[in-house]
Amino acid sequence: MTPPDDATAPVRHPDAPAPGELLGAHYAHCFGCGDAQPHGLMLQARAAEGVAITAEFTVKPEHQGAPGLAHGGVLATALDETLGSLNWLLRVIAVTGRLETDFVRPVPVDTVLHLEAEVTAVAGRKIYSTAVGRIGGPDGEIAVRADGLFIEVKVDHFIDNGRPEEIQAAMSDPDQVRRARAFEVNP
Ligand SMILES: CCCCC/C=C\C/C=C\C/C=C\C/C=C\CCCC(=O)SCCNC(=O)CCNC(=O)[C@H](O)C(C)(C)COP(=O)(O)OP(=O)(O)OC[C@H]1O[C@@H](n2cnc3c(N)ncnc32)[C@H](O)[C@@H]1OP(=O)(O)O
């Protein structure tokens, strides 16, 4: 998870959403951010300054692992989604290759998890990033932490590997296609 010596600092794409702007779901049925996914996290991410974002996720009863506490895998999903959303600011399509998570404090149901994440380095197709999640407010104590390594892919990654039903539905949705294309023209 340590960037190689030839890694460079990330560069915010000129067309990246402005600081403060909500990113919106990348896919309506996404378990992390989709608004058509009732069991999901419905995480909302917002662009920050630089190659950084903030995000919020409210822990619901459906997200329990132990009585009244968030499941660790759900918290890892929130971190993964937050880190993945950073790639919007680079205008790069990328998937999670590796995710290292520290669970520091238990997170009760009804808690709003306040996440912040930034890209730390880029090396070829590899994007290195880090995130924390706080409870009790944006400056509250850290409950979870993660480092991510994302690998840049072409849109074909999804077309070649996804189930045909969902791929066809996504490709016939002009909004979805526009979003996917915007990433393909990364200079
Ligand atoms: C019209 C349809 C539209 C559909 C698209 C819709 C939307 C898309 C747009 C935007 C998305 C925006 C936001 C998404 C936000 C959050 C989502 C959460 C993200 C996820 O939840 S996503 C799901 C989980 N994720 C996977 O499903 C990946 C499965 N996996 C693979 O698909 C392959 O494994 C792949 C592609 C990763 C690599 O395969 P590959 O063949 O392309 O590349 P290769 O193996 O050569 O690796 C190249 C260099 O990365 C290094 N490397 C690779 N893997 C590593 C690892 N694990 N650890 C350490 N280093 C690793 C190598 O060591 C090498 O490094 P080096 O260059 O230095 O040698």
PDBQT file of the ligand as one rigid body, heavy atoms in Angstrom, charges set to zero:
ROOT
HETATM    1  C1  LIG A 201     -22.486   1.298 -19.844  1.00  0.00    +0.000 C 
HETATM    2  C2  LIG A 201     -22.122   0.600 -18.524  1.00  0.00    +0.000 C 
HETATM    3  C3  LIG A 201     -21.560   1.640 -17.555  1.00  0.00    +0.000 C 
HETATM    4  C4  LIG A 201     -21.177   0.989 -16.248  1.00  0.00    +0.000 C 
HETATM    5  C5  LIG A 201     -20.149   1.850 -15.545  1.00  0.00    +0.000 C 
HETATM    6  C6  LIG A 201     -20.795   2.698 -14.556  1.00  0.00    +0.000 C 
HETATM    7  C7  LIG A 201     -20.141   3.555 -13.798  1.00  0.00    +0.000 C 
HETATM    8  C8  LIG A 201     -18.652   3.635 -13.754  1.00  0.00    +0.000 C 
HETATM    9  C9  LIG A 201     -18.269   5.033 -13.440  1.00  0.00    +0.000 C 
HETATM   10  C10 LIG A 201     -17.791   5.445 -12.294  1.00  0.00    +0.000 C 
HETATM   11  C11 LIG A 201     -17.527   4.643 -11.070  1.00  0.00    +0.000 C 
HETATM   12  C12 LIG A 201     -17.411   5.656  -9.984  1.00  0.00    +0.000 C 
HETATM   13  C13 LIG A 201     -17.374   5.418  -8.670  1.00  0.00    +0.000 C 
HETATM   14  C14 LIG A 201     -17.319   4.059  -8.045  1.00  0.00    +0.000 C 
HETATM   15  C15 LIG A 201     -17.269   4.239  -6.582  1.00  0.00    +0.000 C 
HETATM   16  C16 LIG A 201     -17.230   3.253  -5.707  1.00  0.00    +0.000 C 
HETATM   17  C17 LIG A 201     -17.401   1.849  -6.033  1.00  0.00    +0.000 C 
HETATM   18  C18 LIG A 201     -16.601   0.985  -5.069  1.00  0.00    +0.000 C 
HETATM   19  C19 LIG A 201     -15.466   0.335  -5.813  1.00  0.00    +0.000 C 
HETATM   20  C20 LIG A 201     -15.591  -1.151  -5.846  1.00  0.00    +0.000 C 
HETATM   21  O1  LIG A 201     -15.976  -1.803  -4.922  1.00  0.00    +0.000 OA
HETATM   22  S1  LIG A 201     -15.111  -1.955  -7.296  1.00  0.00    +0.000 SA
HETATM   23  C21 LIG A 201     -15.570  -3.676  -7.013  1.00  0.00    +0.000 C 
HETATM   24  C22 LIG A 201     -14.505  -4.513  -6.342  1.00  0.00    +0.000 C 
HETATM   25  N1  LIG A 201     -13.341  -4.671  -7.153  1.00  0.00    +0.000 N 
HETATM   26  C23 LIG A 201     -13.274  -5.521  -8.187  1.00  0.00    +0.000 C 
HETATM   27  O2  LIG A 201     -14.221  -6.146  -8.558  1.00  0.00    +0.000 OA
HETATM   28  C24 LIG A 201     -11.939  -5.651  -8.880  1.00  0.00    +0.000 C 
HETATM   29  C25 LIG A 201     -11.693  -7.084  -9.341  1.00  0.00    +0.000 C 
HETATM   30  N2  LIG A 201     -10.346  -7.186  -9.883  1.00  0.00    +0.000 N 
HETATM   31  C26 LIG A 201     -10.057  -6.998 -11.208  1.00  0.00    +0.000 C 
HETATM   32  O3  LIG A 201     -10.948  -6.839 -12.023  1.00  0.00    +0.000 OA
HETATM   33  C27 LIG A 201      -8.608  -6.986 -11.607  1.00  0.00    +0.000 C 
HETATM   34  O4  LIG A 201      -7.827  -7.693 -10.694  1.00  0.00    +0.000 OA
HETATM   35  C28 LIG A 201      -8.070  -5.504 -11.744  1.00  0.00    +0.000 C 
HETATM   36  C29 LIG A 201      -8.860  -4.769 -12.837  1.00  0.00    +0.000 C 
HETATM   37  C30 LIG A 201      -8.150  -4.778 -10.404  1.00  0.00    +0.000 C 
HETATM   38  C31 LIG A 201      -6.598  -5.563 -12.158  1.00  0.00    +0.000 C 
HETATM   39  O5  LIG A 201      -6.452  -6.435 -13.244  1.00  0.00    +0.000 OA
HETATM   40  P1  LIG A 201      -5.662  -6.025 -14.593  1.00  0.00    +0.000 P 
HETATM   41  O6  LIG A 201      -5.412  -7.279 -15.348  1.00  0.00    +0.000 OA
HETATM   42  O7  LIG A 201      -6.378  -4.937 -15.282  1.00  0.00    +0.000 OA
HETATM   43  O8  LIG A 201      -4.328  -5.386 -14.101  1.00  0.00    +0.000 OA
HETATM   44  P2  LIG A 201      -3.031  -6.037 -13.427  1.00  0.00    +0.000 P 
HETATM   45  O9  LIG A 201      -3.358  -7.288 -12.700  1.00  0.00    +0.000 OA
HETATM   46  O10 LIG A 201      -1.955  -6.082 -14.464  1.00  0.00    +0.000 OA
HETATM   47  O11 LIG A 201      -2.666  -4.920 -12.313  1.00  0.00    +0.000 OA
HETATM   48  C32 LIG A 201      -2.272  -3.601 -12.693  1.00  0.00    +0.000 C 
HETATM   49  C33 LIG A 201      -1.387  -3.074 -11.573  1.00  0.00    +0.000 C 
HETATM   50  O12 LIG A 201      -2.151  -3.057 -10.341  1.00  0.00    +0.000 OA
HETATM   51  C34 LIG A 201      -1.562  -3.911  -9.356  1.00  0.00    +0.000 C 
HETATM   52  N3  LIG A 201      -2.609  -4.608  -8.621  1.00  0.00    +0.000 N 
HETATM   53  C35 LIG A 201      -3.733  -5.151  -9.151  1.00  0.00    +0.000 A 
HETATM   54  N4  LIG A 201      -4.477  -5.692  -8.190  1.00  0.00    +0.000 NA
HETATM   55  C36 LIG A 201      -3.815  -5.473  -7.024  1.00  0.00    +0.000 A 
HETATM   56  C37 LIG A 201      -4.091  -5.804  -5.684  1.00  0.00    +0.000 A 
HETATM   57  N5  LIG A 201      -5.190  -6.443  -5.328  1.00  0.00    +0.000 N 
HETATM   58  N6  LIG A 201      -3.220  -5.419  -4.729  1.00  0.00    +0.000 NA
HETATM   59  C38 LIG A 201      -2.097  -4.752  -5.074  1.00  0.00    +0.000 A 
HETATM   60  N7  LIG A 201      -1.797  -4.388  -6.347  1.00  0.00    +0.000 NA
HETATM   61  C39 LIG A 201      -2.641  -4.775  -7.308  1.00  0.00    +0.000 A 
HETATM   62  C40 LIG A 201      -0.696  -4.869 -10.141  1.00  0.00    +0.000 C 
HETATM   63  O13 LIG A 201       0.358  -5.375  -9.340  1.00  0.00    +0.000 OA
HETATM   64  C41 LIG A 201      -0.200  -3.987 -11.274  1.00  0.00    +0.000 C 
HETATM   65  O14 LIG A 201       0.844  -3.173 -10.790  1.00  0.00    +0.000 OA
HETATM   66  P3  LIG A 201       2.138  -2.836 -11.704  1.00  0.00    +0.000 P 
HETATM   67  O15 LIG A 201       1.639  -2.085 -12.897  1.00  0.00    +0.000 OA
HETATM   68  O16 LIG A 201       3.024  -2.014 -10.826  1.00  0.00    +0.000 OA
HETATM   69  O17 LIG A 201       2.716  -4.156 -12.070  1.00  0.00    +0.000 OA
ENDROOT
TORSDOF 0
